């Protein structure tokens, strides 16, 4: 069926939606005087998938500065990592704490 010429034709246009990347958060390990350095290294390797060398570097940062960045993730993943750290630390009777902060 031919289109009417000179008729009232409307063309539908789509606006491209800009997809917003999720906000990133840092997961910060906090120093305490009871959790062993070896356990912190294990946590960094197990939960944050760091190499042994990276884990040792971050552990020393936590030890020397009182805090260290374990990783950066979208909010939901960062919260899950914090819960995994706290649960694993409690299972091994360590008071290790970590927090998230926006970037």
C-alpha positions as CSV (number, residue, x, y, z in Angstrom):
1,X,0.0,0.0,0.0
2,X,1.6,3.3,-1.0
3,X,2.2,6.1,1.5
4,X,0.1,9.2,1.1
5,X,2.1,12.0,-0.6
6,X,2.0,15.3,1.2
7,X,-0.1,13.8,4.0
8,X,0.3,14.2,7.6
9,X,3.1,11.7,8.4
10,X,4.9,11.5,11.7
11,X,8.2,9.9,12.1
12,X,9.0,8.2,15.4
13,X,12.4,9.0,16.8
14,X,14.2,7.4,19.6
15,X,16.4,9.2,22.0
16,X,19.5,7.4,22.9
17,X,19.5,6.9,26.6
18,X,22.8,7.5,28.3
19,X,23.6,4.6,30.5
20,X,25.1,5.7,33.8
21,X,27.9,3.6,35.2
22,X,27.3,2.5,38.8
23,X,29.0,4.5,41.4
24,X,32.2,2.9,42.7
25,X,33.1,2.4,46.3
26,X,36.4,1.6,48.0
27,X,36.5,-1.4,50.4
28,X,38.9,-0.3,53.2
29,X,40.5,-2.8,55.7
30,X,41.1,-1.3,59.1
31,X,44.0,-2.2,61.4
32,X,43.5,-3.7,64.8
33,X,46.0,-5.1,67.3
34,X,44.7,-8.7,67.2
35,X,44.3,-9.9,63.6
36,X,47.4,-11.5,62.3
37,X,49.2,-10.2,59.3
38,X,49.0,-13.7,57.8
39,X,45.2,-13.7,58.1
40,X,44.9,-10.3,56.4
41,X,47.0,-11.6,53.5
42,X,44.7,-14.7,53.3
43,X,41.6,-12.5,53.3
44,X,43.0,-10.3,50.5
45,X,43.8,-13.4,48.4
46,X,40.6,-15.3,49.1
47,X,37.9,-12.5,49.0
48,X,39.6,-9.8,46.9
49,X,41.5,-12.2,44.5
50,X,44.8,-10.4,45.1
51,X,48.2,-12.1,44.3
52,X,50.4,-12.9,47.3
53,X,52.6,-9.9,46.5
54,X,49.6,-7.5,46.2
55,X,48.1,-8.9,49.4
56,X,51.3,-8.4,51.3
57,X,51.7,-4.8,50.0
58,X,48.1,-4.0,51.1
59,X,48.5,-5.7,54.4
60,X,51.6,-3.6,55.2
61,X,49.7,-0.5,54.2
62,X,47.0,-1.4,56.7
63,X,49.6,-2.2,59.3
64,X,51.6,1.1,58.8
65,X,48.7,3.5,58.1
66,X,45.8,2.0,60.0
67,X,43.9,1.3,56.8
68,X,44.3,0.1,53.2
69,X,42.3,-0.2,50.1
70,X,41.4,-3.8,49.3
71,X,39.5,-3.0,46.1
72,X,36.9,-0.9,44.5
73,X,33.5,-2.1,43.4
74,X,29.9,-1.1,42.7
75,X,28.0,-0.6,46.0
76,X,26.3,-4.0,46.2
77,X,29.5,-5.9,45.5
78,X,31.4,-3.7,48.0
79,X,28.8,-4.5,50.7
80,X,29.0,-8.2,49.9
81,X,32.8,-8.1,50.2
82,X,32.5,-6.4,53.6
83,X,30.1,-9.0,54.8
84,X,32.4,-11.8,53.6
85,X,35.4,-10.3,55.4
86,X,33.4,-9.9,58.7
87,X,31.9,-13.4,58.5
88,X,35.3,-15.0,57.7
89,X,37.1,-13.0,60.4
90,X,34.4,-14.1,63.0
91,X,34.8,-17.7,62.0
92,X,38.5,-17.5,62.8
93,X,37.9,-15.4,65.9
94,X,39.5,-12.2,64.6
95,X,38.0,-8.7,65.1
96,X,39.1,-7.6,61.5
97,X,36.9,-4.7,60.3
98,X,36.4,-3.2,56.9
99,X,34.2,-0.4,55.6
100,X,33.2,1.1,52.3
101,X,33.5,4.7,51.2
102,X,32.5,6.4,48.0
103,X,35.2,7.3,45.5
